[in-house]
Amino acid sequence: MVQTPSIVGDTLDIFNEDVWPSSFDDRDIDNIIWEEIQGSESRGDLIFYLLHRPQKAQHREEAQARLKILETVDRTPVGYARAVPRIRALAEQGDPNAMFHMGKLHVLGIGVPQDMVSAVAWYEKAIARGEMRACCNLGWIYLYGFGVISVNKQEAFRLLSLGAENGMYIAKASLGLMFLAGDGVPVDQQRGLQLLRESFEEGYTNAGNHLADAYFTGKFFPADKKAGHEWLSKVAATGDEKAMGILGFYLVAGSYGQTDVGRGVMLLEQATEKEYMPAYLWLGNFYRRGLGVTRDLDKAREWFEKGAEAGSHECQKALDEMMGEKVSPHIPGSSSIH
């Protein structure tokens, strides 16, 4: 069965600035880092910069472009080792933004050895100064457990509640899922659904995916396929490429009781325009197998080639297999839509 992302996806979202309200601005941290790494010949500096993802980072495109042409294979960070003491100095002067980043750098092991005890200490200092992103990150650490930090659902609930009360809509989504699942709190389906709806309406798109998943799968309450499609459509309408691709797949394949091949193909094509890699594979395989669409090996090959060019190894593999292979009714990759 095809499923939308589970709550585990939120642990990855802590590394993505798109989940934070736009009021957060890390350009001071971004400038410090870029001053130290802009002339670096180390791939590690550029990779770490892209992984670190300061809010409103100004040099991501340049870093990505340089990474493509940099000939060295050395991944040892050089500039980051100089940037970290500068960020630490700001943190020690009481800057909550710098404190938050010191916590994040220790979680990720960027420019410093990974050290969860130090990460927790920096996050706690940032929270004391009102940094709500630190509330969320530390809440997730306690919710799931991370390294030497054990699970503490009560502390996770406290921190995420504090974040939710202070405008962190992603914290609302995490609380909503806790209430739906009874994860560290008594089950309260109405409260859980309300928090997820509020989170989506306030700007956290993935909350809509969680709602769609809950209605499709029926893992918290009786399944409601119509509501599942409605929520997935709402997320796709925001321009989220993942939701567009998944909804497109559902509509072409007739998943969960609805079929609209024309709209499904259009959504899949729009998802490829945003380089959502699975969409290339699904389009290629639909045409290759003649599932939902008229079988057309030329179109299948075209989509596989586009996907391979965009960097999809699965599309390259499918392209390599096409010549002389007996067509199977199975759609490679359909079991890993999420």
C-alpha positions in Angstrom: 0.0 0.0 0.0 1.2 3.5 -0.9 1.7 5.7 2.2 2.4 9.3 2.8 5.4 10.3 5.0 5.2 9.1 8.6 6.1 11.2 11.7 9.7 10.1 11.3 9.9 12.7 8.5 9.8 15.4 11.0 13.2 14.4 12.4 14.6 15.2 9.0 12.8 18.5 8.8 14.9 19.9 11.6 17.6 20.3 8.9 15.3 22.2 6.5 14.8 25.9 6.9 11.6 25.7 4.9 9.7 24.4 8.0 10.4 27.5 10.0 8.3 30.7 9.9 9.8 33.3 7.5 10.4 35.7 10.4 13.6 33.8 11.3 16.7 35.3 9.6 20.1 33.7 9.8 21.9 35.9 7.3 24.4 37.0 10.0 25.4 33.4 10.5 25.3 32.8 6.8 27.7 35.7 6.2 30.2 34.4 8.7 30.2 30.9 7.2 30.5 32.2 3.6 33.3 34.5 4.4 35.3 31.5 5.6 34.4 29.0 2.9 33.8 31.0 -0.3 37.4 30.5 -1.5 37.7 26.9 -0.1 38.8 24.1 -2.4 37.3 21.6 0.0 34.1 19.8 -1.1 33.4 19.2 2.6 32.9 22.9 3.2 30.4 23.2 0.4 28.6 20.0 1.4 28.4 21.1 5.0 27.1 24.5 4.0 24.2 22.9 2.0 23.5 20.5 4.8 23.6 23.2 7.5 21.0 25.3 5.6 20.9 28.6 7.5 17.5 30.4 7.2 17.5 32.7 4.2 21.0 31.5 3.1 22.2 33.7 0.3 24.8 31.4 -1.4 23.1 28.0 -1.9 23.0 28.2 -5.7 26.6 29.3 -5.9 27.7 26.5 -3.5 25.8 23.9 -5.6 27.3 25.2 -8.9 30.8 25.2 -7.4 30.3 21.7 -6.1 29.5 20.4 -9.6 32.8 21.7 -11.0 35.2 21.3 -8.1 37.8 18.7 -9.1 39.1 17.9 -5.7 37.6 14.9 -3.8 38.8 16.1 -0.4 35.8 16.3 2.0 37.7 17.6 5.0 36.1 20.9 6.0 38.6 23.8 6.1 36.6 27.0 6.2 34.0 25.7 8.6 36.7 25.0 11.2 37.3 28.8 11.1 33.7 29.8 11.1 32.6 27.8 14.1 34.8 29.8 16.7 33.2 33.0 15.3 29.7 31.6 15.8 30.7 30.3 19.2 31.9 33.8 20.2 28.6 35.3 19.3 26.8 32.6 21.3 29.0 33.2 24.3 28.0 36.9 24.1 24.4 35.8 24.5 23.2 35.8 20.9 20.3 33.2 20.9 20.5 32.7 17.1 24.2 31.7 17.4 23.3 29.5 20.4 20.7 27.7 18.2 23.3 27.1 15.5 25.9 25.9 17.9 23.3 23.3 19.0 22.6 22.3 15.4 26.3 22.1 14.4 26.9 19.7 17.3 23.9 17.6 16.3 25.1 17.3 12.7 28.8 17.2 13.5 29.6 20.2 11.2 32.9 21.9 12.0 32.9 20.1 15.4 32.7 16.5 16.5 29.1 15.3 16.8 28.3 15.8 20.5 24.7 15.4 21.6 25.4 16.5 25.2 26.9 19.8 24.0 24.0 20.1 21.5 21.4 19.8 24.3 23.3 22.4 26.4 23.4 24.9 23.6 19.7 24.4 22.7 18.8 24.9 26.4 20.7 28.2 26.5 19.0 29.3 23.3 15.5 28.4 24.7 16.3 30.4 27.8 16.8 33.3 25.4 13.5 32.7 23.6 14.8 30.8 20.5 11.7 28.7 19.6 13.5 26.7 16.9 15.7 25.3 19.6 12.5 24.3 21.4 11.4 22.2 18.4 14.7 20.6 17.8 15.3 19.7 21.4 11.7 18.5 21.6 12.3 16.1 18.7 15.5 14.8 20.2 13.6 13.8 23.3 10.6 12.5 21.3 12.7 10.0 19.3 15.9 9.7 21.3 19.1 10.7 19.5 22.6 9.2 20.2 23.2 9.2 24.0 20.0 11.2 24.6 17.2 8.9 25.7 13.6 9.2 24.8 11.7 11.5 27.2 8.1 11.9 26.0 7.1 14.2 28.8 9.9 16.6 28.1 9.3 16.4 24.4 5.6 17.3 24.9 6.5 20.3 27.1 9.0 21.7 24.6 6.9 21.1 21.6 3.9 22.7 23.4 6.0 25.7 24.2 7.0 26.0 20.5 3.4 25.6 19.3 2.3 28.3 21.7 4.9 30.6 20.2 4.1 30.3 16.5 6.0 27.2 15.5 3.5 25.5 13.3 5.6 22.4 12.8 5.5 21.8 16.5 1.7 21.8 16.2 1.9 19.0 13.6 4.2 16.9 15.9 1.8 17.4 18.8 -1.2 16.5 16.6 0.5 13.2 15.6 1.3 12.5 19.3 -2.4 12.9 20.2 -3.6 10.8 17.2 -1.2 8.0 18.1 -1.3 8.3 21.9 2.4 8.7 21.7 3.4 9.9 25.2 -0.1 11.5 25.7 -3.6 10.1 26.0 -5.3 9.5 22.6 -7.4 12.5 21.6 -8.3 12.3 17.9 -10.2 15.5 17.7 -7.4 17.5 19.3 -4.9 15.7 17.0 -6.8 16.5 13.8 -7.4 20.1 14.9 -3.6 20.7 15.5 -2.7 19.2 12.2 -5.3 21.3 10.3 -4.0 24.4 12.1 -0.4 23.6 11.3 -1.3 23.2 7.6 -3.3 26.4 7.5 -0.4 28.3 9.2 2.1 27.2 6.6 3.4 23.7 7.3 2.6 21.8 4.1 3.6 18.4 5.4 0.8 18.5 8.0 -1.5 18.0 5.1 0.4 14.9 4.0 0.0 13.5 7.5 -3.7 14.1 7.4 -4.0 12.5 4.0 -2.0 9.5 5.2 -4.3 9.2 8.3 -7.4 9.2 6.2 -6.1 6.9 3.5 -4.6 4.3 5.9 -7.1 4.3 8.7 -4.4 3.7 11.2 -5.9 6.1 13.8 -9.6 5.9 12.9 -11.7 4.4 10.1 -10.3 5.1 6.7 -12.0 7.8 4.6 -10.6 7.7 1.0 -12.5 10.8 -0.1 -11.0 12.9 2.8 -7.6 11.5 1.9 -7.8 12.6 -1.7 -9.1 16.0 -0.6 -6.2 16.6 1.7 -3.6 15.3 -0.8 -5.2 17.7 -3.4 -4.9 20.6 -1.0 -1.2 19.9 -0.5 -0.6 19.5 -4.2 -2.4 22.8 -4.8 0.3 24.6 -2.8 2.9 23.5 -5.4 4.4 20.8 -3.3 6.2 18.6 -5.8 6.0 15.4 -3.7 2.3 15.7 -3.2 1.8 16.5 -6.9 3.7 13.4 -7.9 2.0 11.1 -5.4 -1.5 12.4 -6.3 -0.7 12.0 -9.9 0.3 8.4 -9.4 -2.9 7.7 -7.5 -5.1 9.2 -10.2 -3.4 7.3 -13.0 -3.2 4.0 -11.1 -6.7 4.4 -9.6 -5.4 4.2 -6.1 -7.9 4.7 -3.2 -10.9 4.7 -5.5 -10.3 7.6 -7.8 -9.2 7.6 -11.4 -8.4 10.7 -13.5 -5.7 9.8 -16.0 -5.5 13.2 -17.7 -5.1 15.1 -14.4 -2.8 12.5 -13.0 -0.4 12.7 -16.0 -0.5 16.5 -15.8 0.4 16.4 -12.1 3.2 14.0 -12.7 4.7 16.1 -15.4 4.5 19.2 -13.2 6.3 17.3 -10.5 9.1 16.5 -12.9 9.4 20.2 -13.8 10.3 20.6 -10.1 12.7 17.6 -10.4 10.8 15.3 -8.1 12.7 12.2 -9.2 10.1 9.4 -8.6 7.7 11.1 -11.0 10.0 10.5 -14.0 10.1 6.8 -13.1 6.4 6.5 -12.6 5.6 8.2 -15.9 8.1 6.0 -17.7 6.7 2.9 -16.2 3.1 3.8 -16.9 3.9 4.2 -20.6 6.1 1.2 -20.6 3.4 -1.1 -19.1 0.4 0.6 -20.6 -1.1 1.1 -17.2 -3.7 3.8 -17.2 -2.3 5.2 -20.4 -1.8 3.7 -23.9 1.4 1.7 -24.0 4.1 3.8 -25.7 7.7 2.6 -25.5 9.0 5.8 -27.1 7.3 7.9 -24.4 8.6 5.5 -21.7 12.1 5.8 -23.0 11.8 9.6 -23.2 10.7 9.9 -19.5 13.4 7.5 -18.4 16.0 9.5 -20.3 14.8 12.8 -18.8 14.9 11.2 -15.3 18.4 9.8 -15.9 19.6 13.2 -17.1 18.1 14.7 -13.9 20.1 12.3 -11.8 17.7 9.3 -11.2 19.7 6.1 -11.0 16.4 4.1 -11.1 15.5 5.7 -14.4 18.9 4.9 -15.8 18.5 1.3 -14.6 15.0 1.1 -16.2 16.5 2.5 -19.4 19.2 -0.1 -19.5 16.7 -2.8 -18.9 14.3 -1.8 -21.6 16.2 -3.2 -24.5 15.0 -6.8 -25.2 13.5 -7.2 -21.7 10.2 -9.0 -21.4 7.7 -6.6 -19.9 6.5 -7.4 -16.4 3.3 -6.2 -14.9 5.1 -4.8 -11.8 5.9 -1.2 -11.6 9.5 -0.8 -10.3 9.6 1.8 -7.6 5.8 1.9 -6.9 6.3 0.4 -3.4 8.5 3.3 -2.5 6.4 6.3 -3.5 7.3 7.9 -0.2 
